[in-house]
């Protein structure tokens, strides 16, 4: 079975009525791996310069906002826009030579200037410029002539449309109803006038859930197999998109893509960009491509043509050299799946296809010259080439690699062939009788309201454990989970359980457990996505330039700017290791850190100003530190609550398996039953499961 691909397909199809992309369209998109992004528009004419001065703030494609340039003056630029050197066929040939399989063009960026002939506004490349060209038409036709798929970028904000929200520094404003109707009209044109669209890449803005749903369904009404990007918002998407130039460090259980600019500083053309060394840039982008595909993602690499339409020579050379590498090693990139291993390697990365493993020597040369892989259940048939020697000792496959393999300009790839198709290896084996989120392998996706709230969500938990005979699972949960229906997937068989029959059990804190003073820090700006560890104490605040303030309130409301967070810290002294129940309250989103480690995180339902919940704190003996982050995306105030729950109780519900499960090694996954979206956080961080050999 193609386990990971099946999981990814389920994420697409699991959108229920909204999941309309065919399996074949998804397989094709997922297998392409590498595509060209093109940022081109009026901003290209300026090249990051306004009135003779370099505009160093922000991306150059947003120069109207950062220069700033008045709407009237910006409109005048259209009268000078005549990119005579823009040649769609040359760009398509370059994409193909680069090893890319599709082209994504900015049909309209934030400035509202359309690269297509549209009835919705005269501010477009046909009606407002001397060139009178429809660049979407040109690129779409050229892509098809050269065997490439074609997709569109579309900005959800519009600085030119008079009834849109005014320009702001964060580009994530609410979408007015008039603007929403305007966007629908433009999207209908794009989806019906330019043939088959492989993906629609939405960007920025802050749709309501209803607006996101309507646009998602509009796309699939006209283009059922068009993949929709995650920046549409509110978990209405076919693939999630990382933040700009961002790369996840874990394999995701959802289709995903990393979009990268040639230079982190800009996507649009910047005449004064320090481009550096071509060789270094080729290696950087090749490594990025490898890192993305080895984690199961797709890589979208951008070019920013000049105002005259010509591709920058430096960018052209980089793409061609990456293409040269792919002409040699593309078999290890296209139509592959993520590394089957749970662990990361310092020596490089891994992909797989059928019975083959592909090892990219992109990291550091191993000190002893040996690469060791644990391959239980697989028999090595052969290793390719003369670059390494290959031996198998039981479950271990050992490669001896010469140092010269890491000294070449090119990143080399080794192929190992085994006796059968390679499947993902399970996570660490648990030998405890109690399964918890802390000893689980999380199943990750991405969830968001918009760009700033996009974060790595946990949609389920998986364990691999040893038990000679298994007859009963004892599920321990809190009032927070009571009434919810979950799926237990044991050794591939699914059981649905409603958490409503549990017996109450007391989890009273041991005598001597004390909560310390409450400290607050904020507001601090930023996105909802954050690290899994937080290094903070009374001397080191989590917000730059801020300090902790002592308060006698364990719950409060404070005025707050949008896109900001308040942190609340308390110390808990515990006479021994124990689980206690805390009462937590937060606004649009929450995080809980215990002793510096993230133990709970999720967005609250859309526009929730304050929500309380219970969170289990697994305390260690001695001093413990708990920090709550209350995130405010939309509101004019923030609220927090952090204290021990009044009732320290949980519930224990027995689930007796219809038949005893034999065998020693087992796998178990828990996740919500029929979630509204396969990407929204499961919020099952309080669950514990005790394994029993006999029914009690």
C-alpha positions as CSV (number, residue, x, y, z in Angstrom):
1,X,0.0,0.0,0.0
2,X,1.1,3.5,-0.7
3,X,0.5,4.5,2.9
4,X,1.6,8.1,3.0
5,X,0.1,8.8,-0.4
6,X,-3.2,7.3,0.7
7,X,-3.1,9.5,3.9
8,X,-2.5,12.6,1.7
9,X,-5.3,11.6,-0.6
10,X,-7.6,11.2,2.4
11,X,-6.7,14.7,3.5
12,X,-7.8,16.0,0.1
13,X,-10.9,13.8,-0.2
14,X,-11.6,14.1,3.5
15,X,-12.8,17.6,3.0
16,X,-16.2,16.0,2.4
17,X,-18.4,17.8,0.0
18,X,-15.7,20.4,-0.6
19,X,-13.0,17.9,-1.6
20,X,-13.5,17.6,-5.3
21,X,-10.0,17.1,-6.7
22,X,-9.7,13.7,-8.4
23,X,-7.1,11.2,-7.2
24,X,-5.3,11.4,-10.5
25,X,-5.1,15.2,-10.5
26,X,-3.7,15.0,-7.0
27,X,-1.1,12.4,-7.9
28,X,0.0,14.4,-10.8
29,X,0.3,17.6,-8.7
30,X,2.1,15.7,-5.9
31,X,4.5,14.0,-8.3
32,X,5.5,17.1,-10.2
33,X,7.5,18.3,-7.1
34,X,9.1,21.3,-8.8
35,X,7.5,24.4,-10.4
36,X,8.2,27.9,-11.5
37,X,6.7,30.9,-9.8
38,X,6.7,34.2,-11.7
39,X,6.2,37.6,-10.0
40,X,5.7,40.2,-12.8
41,X,3.8,43.4,-12.9
42,X,4.0,47.2,-12.8
43,X,6.4,46.9,-9.8
44,X,8.8,45.2,-12.2
45,X,9.1,48.5,-14.1
46,X,10.3,50.2,-10.9
47,X,12.8,47.5,-9.9
48,X,12.8,48.6,-6.3
49,X,13.6,52.2,-7.0
50,X,11.3,55.2,-6.6
51,X,12.2,58.8,-7.4
52,X,15.9,57.8,-7.8
53,X,16.1,56.1,-4.3
54,X,16.4,52.5,-3.4
55,X,13.3,51.4,-1.5
56,X,14.8,49.0,1.1
57,X,11.8,48.3,3.2
58,X,9.6,45.3,2.3
59,X,9.5,43.3,-0.9
60,X,9.9,45.2,-4.2
61,X,6.6,43.9,-5.5
62,X,5.0,45.9,-2.7
63,X,6.9,49.1,-3.5
64,X,3.6,51.0,-3.8
65,X,3.1,50.5,0.0
66,X,6.7,50.9,1.1
67,X,7.9,53.9,-1.0
68,X,5.0,54.9,-0.6
69,X,3.5,55.8,-3.9
70,X,0.1,57.4,-4.3
71,X,-2.6,55.6,-6.2
72,X,-2.6,58.3,-8.9
73,X,1.2,58.2,-9.4
74,X,1.1,54.4,-9.4
75,X,-1.6,54.4,-12.1
76,X,0.7,56.5,-14.3
77,X,3.3,53.7,-14.4
78,X,0.9,51.6,-16.4
79,X,1.2,54.1,-19.2
80,X,4.9,53.3,-19.4
81,X,4.6,49.5,-19.1
82,X,5.7,47.9,-22.4
83,X,7.7,44.8,-21.7
84,X,8.9,44.1,-25.2
85,X,11.3,41.4,-24.1
86,X,8.7,39.3,-22.3
87,X,8.5,36.1,-24.3
88,X,6.2,33.4,-22.9
89,X,7.7,30.7,-25.0
90,X,11.2,31.5,-23.8
91,X,10.1,31.4,-20.2
92,X,8.3,28.0,-20.8
93,X,11.5,26.6,-22.4
94,X,13.5,27.9,-19.4
95,X,11.1,26.2,-17.0
96,X,11.3,22.9,-18.9
97,X,15.1,23.1,-19.1
98,X,15.2,23.8,-15.3
99,X,13.3,20.6,-14.7
100,X,10.1,22.3,-13.6
101,X,6.7,20.8,-14.4
102,X,4.4,23.8,-14.2
103,X,4.3,27.6,-14.2
104,X,2.4,29.7,-11.7
105,X,2.0,33.4,-12.8
106,X,0.9,36.3,-10.7
107,X,-2.4,37.2,-12.4
108,X,-2.9,40.0,-10.0
109,X,-0.8,41.1,-7.0
110,X,-1.6,43.4,-4.1
111,X,-1.4,46.5,-6.2
112,X,-4.6,45.3,-8.1
113,X,-2.9,45.5,-11.5
114,X,-4.2,42.6,-13.6
115,X,-2.0,40.8,-16.1
116,X,-5.1,39.8,-18.1
117,X,-7.8,41.4,-20.0
118,X,-10.8,41.7,-17.7
119,X,-14.2,43.3,-17.7
120,X,-14.0,44.1,-14.0
121,X,-11.4,47.0,-14.2
122,X,-9.5,49.0,-16.8
123,X,-6.4,48.7,-14.6
124,X,-5.0,45.8,-16.5
125,X,-2.2,45.0,-19.0
126,X,-4.5,45.2,-22.0
127,X,-6.5,48.4,-21.4
128,X,-4.1,50.5,-19.3
129,X,-0.8,50.0,-21.1
130,X,0.6,50.7,-24.5
131,X,1.5,47.0,-25.0
132,X,-2.2,45.9,-24.9
133,X,-1.2,42.3,-24.0
134,X,-2.9,39.5,-22.0
135,X,0.1,37.9,-20.2
136,X,-2.0,35.2,-18.6
137,X,-3.1,34.1,-22.0
138,X,0.4,34.2,-23.4
139,X,1.9,32.1,-20.5
140,X,-1.0,29.7,-20.3
141,X,-0.7,28.9,-24.1
142,X,3.1,28.7,-24.0
143,X,3.0,26.3,-21.0
144,X,0.7,23.9,-22.8
145,X,2.8,24.1,-26.0
146,X,5.8,23.0,-24.1
147,X,4.1,20.3,-22.0
148,X,3.9,22.2,-18.8
149,X,0.9,22.6,-16.4
150,X,-0.3,26.1,-15.7
151,X,-1.5,27.7,-12.5
152,X,-2.4,31.2,-11.2
153,X,-1.5,33.4,-8.2
154,X,-4.3,35.7,-7.1
155,X,-4.0,38.3,-4.3
156,X,-7.0,38.5,-2.1
157,X,-6.2,42.1,-1.3
158,X,-6.4,44.9,-3.8
159,X,-4.9,48.4,-3.2
160,X,-6.6,49.8,-6.3
161,X,-10.2,48.6,-5.9
162,X,-12.0,51.6,-4.2
163,X,-14.3,49.4,-2.1
164,X,-11.6,47.2,-0.6
165,X,-10.1,47.7,2.9
166,X,-7.5,50.4,2.8
167,X,-3.8,49.5,2.5
168,X,-2.2,48.3,5.7
169,X,1.3,47.3,6.7
170,X,0.3,43.6,7.3
171,X,-1.7,42.9,4.1
172,X,-4.2,40.8,6.1
173,X,-7.3,43.0,6.1
174,X,-10.9,41.9,6.2
175,X,-12.5,41.5,2.7
176,X,-15.5,43.7,2.2
177,X,-18.5,42.1,0.6
178,X,-18.1,44.4,-2.4
179,X,-14.5,43.3,-2.8
180,X,-15.5,39.6,-2.4
181,X,-18.0,40.0,-5.2
182,X,-15.3,41.7,-7.3
183,X,-12.9,38.8,-6.7
184,X,-15.5,36.3,-7.6
185,X,-16.0,38.0,-10.9
186,X,-12.3,38.1,-11.7
187,X,-11.8,34.5,-10.7
188,X,-14.6,33.4,-12.9
189,X,-12.9,35.0,-15.8
190,X,-9.5,33.4,-14.9
191,X,-11.1,30.0,-14.5
192,X,-13.1,30.0,-17.7
193,X,-11.0,31.9,-20.2
194,X,-7.6,30.2,-20.0
195,X,-8.0,26.5,-20.3
196,X,-7.1,24.0,-17.6
197,X,-5.7,25.5,-14.4
198,X,-3.5,23.1,-12.3
199,X,-3.5,25.2,-9.1
200,X,-4.8,28.5,-7.8
201,X,-2.4,30.2,-5.4
202,X,-4.4,32.6,-3.2
203,X,-2.4,35.1,-1.0
204,X,-3.0,37.4,2.0
205,X,-6.2,39.0,3.1
206,X,-8.5,37.8,5.9
207,X,-11.5,36.0,4.6
208,X,-14.3,34.9,6.8
209,X,-14.9,31.2,6.9
210,X,-18.0,31.7,4.6
211,X,-15.9,33.7,2.1
212,X,-13.1,31.1,2.0
213,X,-15.7,28.4,1.5
214,X,-17.4,30.3,-1.3
215,X,-14.2,30.9,-3.2
216,X,-13.1,27.3,-2.7
217,X,-16.3,26.0,-4.1
218,X,-16.2,28.6,-7.0
219,X,-12.8,27.3,-8.1
220,X,-14.0,23.7,-8.1
221,X,-17.3,24.6,-9.8
222,X,-15.3,25.7,-12.9
223,X,-12.1,23.7,-12.5
224,X,-12.8,20.5,-10.4
225,X,-9.2,19.3,-10.5
226,X,-7.6,22.7,-9.7
227,X,-5.6,22.4,-6.5
228,X,-6.3,25.3,-4.1
229,X,-3.6,26.7,-1.8
230,X,-3.9,27.1,2.0
231,X,-3.7,30.9,2.0
232,X,-7.3,31.0,1.0
233,X,-7.7,30.6,4.8
234,X,-10.0,28.9,7.3
235,X,-8.7,25.4,6.4
236,X,-10.5,25.5,3.0
237,X,-7.7,24.2,0.8
238,X,-6.2,21.2,-1.1
239,X,-2.6,21.8,-0.1
240,X,-1.0,23.8,2.6
241,X,1.6,26.5,2.0
242,X,4.5,27.3,4.3
243,X,5.4,30.9,5.2
244,X,7.5,32.7,2.6
245,X,10.9,30.9,2.2
246,X,10.0,28.5,5.1
247,X,10.7,24.8,5.2
248,X,9.1,22.3,7.7
249,X,11.4,20.1,9.7
250,X,8.9,17.2,9.8
251,X,6.9,15.2,7.3
252,X,3.3,16.4,7.2
253,X,0.2,14.2,6.8
254,X,-1.2,16.6,4.3
255,X,-0.3,17.8,0.8
256,X,2.1,20.8,1.1
257,X,4.3,23.2,-0.8
258,X,7.2,25.5,0.0
259,X,7.3,28.7,-2.1
260,X,10.8,30.3,-2.3
261,X,12.1,33.4,-3.9
262,X,15.6,33.5,-5.5
263,X,16.5,36.0,-2.7
264,X,14.7,36.2,0.6
265,X,14.5,40.0,0.4
266,X,12.1,40.1,-2.6
267,X,10.0,38.3,-5.1
268,X,9.6,41.0,-7.7
269,X,12.5,42.3,-9.7
270,X,15.0,44.5,-7.7
271,X,17.6,46.2,-9.9
272,X,20.0,46.8,-7.0
273,X,19.8,43.3,-5.5
274,X,23.1,41.8,-4.3
275,X,23.0,38.5,-6.1
276,X,26.3,37.0,-5.0
277,X,27.8,33.9,-6.4
278,X,25.9,31.7,-8.9
279,X,27.5,28.5,-7.7
280,X,26.5,29.1,-4.1
281,X,22.9,30.0,-5.1
282,X,22.6,26.8,-7.2
283,X,23.7,24.7,-4.3
284,X,21.4,26.6,-2.0
285,X,18.3,26.0,-4.2
286,X,19.3,22.4,-5.0
287,X,19.5,21.7,-1.2
288,X,16.2,23.4,-0.6
289,X,14.5,21.3,-3.3
290,X,16.0,18.2,-1.8
291,X,14.9,19.2,1.7
292,X,11.3,19.8,0.5
293,X,10.8,16.6,-1.5
294,X,12.5,14.4,1.2
295,X,9.7,15.6,3.6
296,X,7.0,14.9,1.0
297,X,6.4,18.4,-0.2
298,X,6.5,20.3,-3.5
299,X,8.9,23.2,-4.3
300,X,7.8,26.4,-6.0
301,X,10.8,28.5,-7.0
302,X,10.3,32.1,-8.1
303,X,11.8,34.4,-10.8
304,X,11.2,38.1,-11.1
305,X,11.6,39.3,-14.6
306,X,12.7,42.9,-15.3
307,X,10.3,45.7,-16.3
308,X,11.1,45.0,-19.9
309,X,10.1,41.4,-19.5
310,X,13.5,39.8,-19.7
311,X,14.5,37.1,-17.3
312,X,17.4,38.2,-15.1
313,X,20.6,36.4,-16.4
314,X,21.6,35.4,-12.9
315,X,18.2,33.7,-12.2
316,X,18.2,32.1,-15.7
317,X,21.7,30.6,-15.0
318,X,20.7,29.3,-11.6
319,X,17.6,27.6,-13.0
320,X,19.5,26.0,-15.8
321,X,22.2,24.6,-13.5
322,X,19.6,23.2,-11.1
323,X,18.0,21.7,-14.3
324,X,21.4,20.1,-15.2
325,X,21.5,18.4,-11.8
326,X,17.9,17.2,-12.2
327,X,18.7,15.8,-15.7
328,X,21.1,13.5,-13.9
329,X,19.2,12.8,-10.6
330,X,15.6,13.7,-11.4
331,X,14.5,10.1,-10.9
332,X,15.2,10.6,-7.2
333,X,12.9,13.7,-7.1
334,X,9.9,13.3,-9.4
335,X,7.0,11.0,-8.4
336,X,8.8,10.1,-5.1
337,X,7.5,10.0,-1.5
338,X,9.0,11.3,1.7
339,X,11.8,9.6,3.6
340,X,10.5,6.4,5.3
341,X,12.5,7.2,8.4
342,X,11.3,9.0,11.4
343,X,14.8,10.4,12.3
344,X,16.8,13.1,10.6
345,X,20.3,12.5,9.3
346,X,23.3,14.8,9.3
347,X,24.8,13.2,6.2
348,X,21.9,14.2,3.9
349,X,18.3,13.4,2.9
350,X,16.2,10.5,1.6
351,X,13.3,9.9,-0.7
352,X,11.7,6.6,-1.9
353,X,9.9,5.2,-4.8
354,X,8.6,1.6,-5.0
355,X,11.4,-0.6,-3.8
356,X,14.1,2.1,-4.1
357,X,15.7,4.4,-1.6
358,X,17.4,7.5,-2.8
359,X,20.1,8.9,-0.6
360,X,21.1,12.6,-1.2
361,X,24.6,13.3,0.0
362,X,23.7,16.9,0.8
363,X,24.7,17.2,4.5
364,X,28.0,16.7,6.3
365,X,30.4,13.9,5.6
366,X,30.1,11.2,8.3
367,X,33.1,11.2,10.6
368,X,33.8,7.5,10.0
369,X,32.7,7.6,6.3
370,X,29.8,5.2,7.1
371,X,26.0,5.7,6.6
372,X,24.0,3.2,8.6
373,X,20.3,2.6,7.9
374,X,17.9,0.5,10.0
375,X,15.9,-1.6,7.4
376,X,14.0,-4.3,9.4
377,X,12.1,-6.6,7.1
378,X,13.9,-5.6,4.0
379,X,16.6,-7.4,2.0
380,X,19.1,-5.3,0.1
381,X,19.4,-6.4,-3.5
382,X,21.9,-3.9,-4.9
383,X,23.4,-0.5,-4.6
384,X,24.3,1.6,-7.6
385,X,27.5,2.9,-8.9
386,X,31.1,2.8,-7.7
387,X,30.8,5.7,-5.3
388,X,30.1,3.5,-2.2
389,X,30.2,0.0,-0.9
390,X,27.1,-1.6,0.5
391,X,26.7,-4.3,3.1
392,X,23.8,-5.7,5.1
393,X,24.1,-7.1,8.6
394,X,20.7,-8.3,9.7
395,X,18.4,-5.3,9.8
396,X,21.3,-2.8,9.3
397,X,22.5,-1.6,5.9
398,X,25.9,0.0,6.0
399,X,27.3,2.2,3.3
400,X,30.9,3.2,3.1
401,X,31.3,6.5,1.3
402,X,34.5,8.2,0.2
403,X,35.1,11.8,1.3
404,X,35.3,12.8,-2.4
405,X,31.6,12.2,-2.7
406,X,31.0,15.3,-0.6
407,X,33.7,17.5,-2.2
408,X,32.2,17.8,-5.7
409,X,30.2,20.8,-6.7
410,X,27.3,18.6,-7.4
411,X,25.2,16.9,-4.7
412,X,25.4,13.2,-5.5
413,X,22.6,10.6,-5.1
414,X,23.0,6.9,-4.2
415,X,20.3,4.4,-5.0
416,X,19.5,1.3,-2.8
417,X,17.2,-1.4,-4.2
418,X,15.4,-3.8,-1.9
419,X,13.3,-6.9,-2.3
420,X,9.9,-5.2,-1.9
421,X,8.2,-1.8,-1.9
422,X,9.4,0.5,0.9
423,X,6.8,1.8,3.4
424,X,7.2,4.4,6.1
425,X,8.8,3.0,9.2
426,X,6.8,3.3,12.4
427,X,7.8,5.7,15.1
428,X,9.6,4.7,18.3
429,X,8.3,1.6,20.1
430,X,6.6,2.4,23.4
431,X,7.0,-0.1,26.2
432,X,4.9,1.8,28.7
433,X,1.5,0.5,29.6
434,X,0.1,4.1,29.3
435,X,0.1,5.9,25.9
436,X,0.1,9.8,26.1
437,X,0.6,12.6,23.7
438,X,4.1,13.0,25.2
439,X,5.2,9.6,24.0
440,X,3.3,9.6,20.7
441,X,4.3,10.4,17.1
442,X,2.1,13.4,16.2
443,X,0.3,13.5,12.8
444,X,0.9,17.0,11.5
445,X,-1.0,19.2,9.1
446,X,-1.3,23.0,8.8
447,X,-4.3,25.0,10.1
448,X,-5.0,28.7,9.8
449,X,-7.5,31.6,9.6
450,X,-5.0,33.5,7.3
451,X,-1.3,33.9,6.6
452,X,-0.4,35.1,10.1
453,X,-2.2,32.3,11.9
454,X,-0.9,29.5,9.7
455,X,0.7,26.9,12.1
456,X,1.6,23.2,12.3
457,X,-1.5,21.6,13.7
458,X,-1.7,18.1,15.3
459,X,-4.6,16.1,13.7
460,X,-4.0,12.9,15.6
461,X,-1.5,10.8,17.6
462,X,0.1,7.5,16.7
463,X,2.0,4.9,18.8
464,X,3.8,1.7,18.2
465,X,3.9,-0.5,21.2
466,X,4.6,-4.0,22.4
467,X,1.9,-6.1,24.0
468,X,1.6,-9.9,23.8
469,X,-2.1,-10.0,24.2
470,X,-4.4,-7.0,24.0
471,X,-8.1,-7.2,24.9
472,X,-9.0,-3.8,26.4
473,X,-8.1,-0.1,26.1
474,X,-8.8,2.2,29.0
475,X,-9.3,5.7,27.8
476,X,-8.8,8.5,30.3
477,X,-10.1,11.9,29.4
478,X,-11.4,15.2,31.0
479,X,-14.6,17.1,30.8
480,X,-12.9,19.0,27.9
481,X,-13.2,15.8,25.7
482,X,-16.5,14.5,27.2
483,X,-19.1,13.9,24.5
484,X,-16.6,13.8,21.6
485,X,-16.4,10.9,19.1
486,X,-13.0,9.7,18.3
487,X,-11.5,7.0,16.0
488,X,-9.2,4.4,17.4
489,X,-7.2,2.8,14.5
490,X,-5.6,-0.4,15.9
491,X,-3.4,-2.4,13.6
492,X,-5.3,-1.0,10.6
493,X,-8.8,-1.6,12.0
494,X,-10.9,1.4,12.9
495,X,-13.2,1.6,15.9
496,X,-15.3,4.7,16.6
497,X,-15.8,5.6,20.3
498,X,-17.9,8.3,21.9
499,X,-16.4,9.6,25.2
500,X,-19.6,9.6,27.2
501,X,-19.5,6.5,29.4
502,X,-16.6,7.2,31.6
503,X,-16.5,6.7,35.3
504,X,-15.4,9.7,37.3
505,X,-12.0,9.5,38.9
506,X,-10.4,12.0,41.2
507,X,-7.1,13.4,40.3
508,X,-6.6,15.5,43.4
509,X,-3.2,17.2,43.6
510,X,-0.9,15.8,46.3
511,X,-0.6,17.6,49.5
512,X,2.1,20.3,49.2
513,X,1.3,21.2,45.6
514,X,1.4,25.0,45.4
515,X,0.9,27.5,42.7
516,X,3.1,30.6,42.7
517,X,2.5,34.2,41.7
518,X,1.1,35.2,38.4
519,X,3.3,37.2,35.9
520,X,2.2,38.8,32.7
521,X,4.2,40.0,29.7
522,X,3.0,41.7,26.5
523,X,1.8,42.6,24.1
524,X,4.2,41.1,21.6
525,X,3.7,41.0,17.9
526,X,4.1,38.2,15.5
527,X,2.5,35.2,13.8
528,X,0.8,32.3,15.6
529,X,3.4,29.8,14.4
530,X,6.1,29.4,17.0
531,X,8.9,27.1,18.2
532,X,8.1,24.0,20.2
533,X,10.3,25.2,23.0
534,X,10.2,28.5,25.0
535,X,13.2,29.6,27.0
536,X,11.8,32.2,29.4
537,X,11.9,33.0,33.1
538,X,11.6,36.1,35.3
539,X,14.9,37.4,34.0
540,X,14.2,36.6,30.4
541,X,10.8,37.7,29.0
542,X,9.4,36.1,25.8
543,X,8.7,39.5,24.2
544,X,11.7,41.6,23.1
545,X,11.9,44.9,25.0
546,X,9.3,43.8,27.6
547,X,9.6,42.5,31.2
548,X,7.3,40.4,33.3
549,X,4.8,42.2,35.5
550,X,3.5,40.7,38.7
551,X,-0.3,40.7,39.1
552,X,-2.8,39.5,41.6
553,X,-5.2,38.4,38.9
554,X,-5.1,34.9,37.5
555,X,-7.7,36.1,34.9
556,X,-7.9,39.5,33.2
557,X,-8.9,41.4,30.0
558,X,-6.5,44.0,28.5
559,X,-6.6,46.3,25.5
560,X,-4.5,44.8,22.7
561,X,-3.5,45.5,19.1
562,X,-4.2,42.8,16.5
563,X,-1.5,40.3,15.7
564,X,-0.2,40.2,19.2
565,X,0.2,37.9,22.2
566,X,0.2,38.1,26.0
567,X,2.1,35.6,28.0
568,X,1.2,34.5,31.5
569,X,3.6,32.6,33.7
570,X,3.2,30.7,37.0
571,X,5.4,28.4,38.9
572,X,4.0,25.1,40.4
573,X,5.9,23.3,43.2
574,X,5.0,19.6,43.2
575,X,6.0,17.1,45.9
576,X,6.2,14.3,43.3
577,X,5.5,13.5,39.7
578,X,1.8,13.8,39.1
579,X,-0.9,14.9,36.7
580,X,-3.0,18.0,37.6
581,X,-5.7,19.8,35.8
582,X,-5.3,23.5,34.9
583,X,-8.0,25.8,33.7
584,X,-6.8,27.8,30.7
585,X,-8.4,30.8,29.0
586,X,-7.3,32.6,25.8
587,X,-8.6,34.6,22.8
588,X,-8.2,33.7,19.2
589,X,-5.5,31.1,19.9
590,X,-3.6,29.5,22.7
591,X,-0.4,27.8,23.6
592,X,0.7,26.1,26.8
593,X,4.3,25.5,27.7
594,X,5.3,23.3,30.6
595,X,9.0,23.5,31.7
596,X,9.8,25.1,28.3
597,X,8.1,22.5,26.1
598,X,4.9,23.0,24.1
599,X,2.2,20.7,25.4
600,X,-1.0,22.2,23.9
601,X,-1.7,24.6,21.0
602,X,-4.6,25.4,18.8
603,X,-6.6,28.2,17.2
604,X,-10.0,28.8,18.8
605,X,-13.2,28.9,16.7
606,X,-13.2,31.9,14.3
607,X,-13.5,35.3,16.1
608,X,-13.7,33.7,19.6
609,X,-12.8,36.5,22.0
610,X,-12.4,34.2,25.0
611,X,-12.6,30.5,25.5
612,X,-11.8,28.5,28.6
613,X,-10.7,24.9,28.7
614,X,-9.0,22.2,30.7
615,X,-5.4,21.2,30.1
616,X,-3.6,18.3,31.9
617,X,-0.2,19.3,33.3
618,X,2.2,16.3,33.7
619,X,4.3,17.8,36.5
620,X,7.7,16.6,37.6
621,X,8.9,16.5,41.2
622,X,10.0,19.9,42.3
623,X,9.6,23.3,40.6
624,X,7.6,23.5,37.4
625,X,7.0,26.4,35.1
626,X,3.8,26.8,33.1
627,X,3.4,29.6,30.5
628,X,0.2,30.4,28.7
629,X,0.3,32.4,25.4
630,X,-3.0,34.1,24.6
631,X,-3.0,35.1,20.9
632,X,-5.0,37.9,19.5
633,X,-5.4,38.0,15.7
634,X,-8.6,40.1,15.2
635,X,-9.9,41.8,18.4
636,X,-9.2,45.1,20.2
637,X,-8.6,43.3,23.5
638,X,-6.9,40.1,24.8
639,X,-7.9,37.9,27.7
640,X,-6.2,35.2,29.7
641,X,-6.9,32.7,32.5
642,X,-4.3,30.4,34.2
643,X,-5.2,28.6,37.4
644,X,-5.8,25.2,38.9
645,X,-9.1,23.7,37.9
646,X,-11.7,23.8,40.6
647,X,-12.6,20.2,40.1
648,X,-9.6,17.9,39.8
649,X,-11.3,15.0,38.1
650,X,-11.1,12.9,35.0
651,X,-13.1,10.1,33.4
652,X,-12.1,6.5,32.7
653,X,-13.9,4.7,29.9
654,X,-13.2,1.1,29.0
655,X,-13.2,-0.1,25.4
656,X,-13.3,-3.9,25.1
657,X,-12.0,-5.1,21.7
658,X,-14.4,-7.5,20.0
659,X,-11.6,-10.0,19.7
660,X,-8.3,-10.3,21.6
661,X,-5.5,-8.9,19.5
662,X,-2.6,-11.3,19.2
663,X,1.0,-10.6,18.2
664,X,3.7,-8.6,20.0
665,X,3.9,-5.4,18.0
666,X,1.0,-3.1,17.4
667,X,0.1,0.3,16.1
668,X,-2.6,2.7,17.4
669,X,-3.8,6.0,16.1
670,X,-6.4,8.3,17.6
671,X,-8.0,11.2,15.9
672,X,-11.4,13.0,15.8
673,X,-14.2,11.1,14.0
674,X,-15.3,12.9,10.8
675,X,-13.7,16.2,11.6
676,X,-15.0,19.3,9.8
677,X,-11.6,19.7,8.3
678,X,-8.7,17.2,8.2
679,X,-6.3,20.1,9.0
680,X,-7.9,21.5,12.1
681,X,-6.1,20.6,15.4
682,X,-7.5,17.5,17.0
683,X,-7.4,19.0,20.6
684,X,-6.8,15.6,22.1
685,X,-3.7,16.5,24.1
686,X,-5.4,15.4,27.4
687,X,-6.1,11.9,26.4
688,X,-4.3,8.9,28.0
689,X,-4.8,5.3,27.0
690,X,-3.9,2.4,29.3
691,X,-3.3,-1.0,27.7
692,X,-4.8,-4.2,29.2
693,X,-4.3,-7.8,28.4
694,X,-7.6,-8.9,29.9
695,X,-11.0,-7.1,30.2
696,X,-11.5,-5.7,33.7
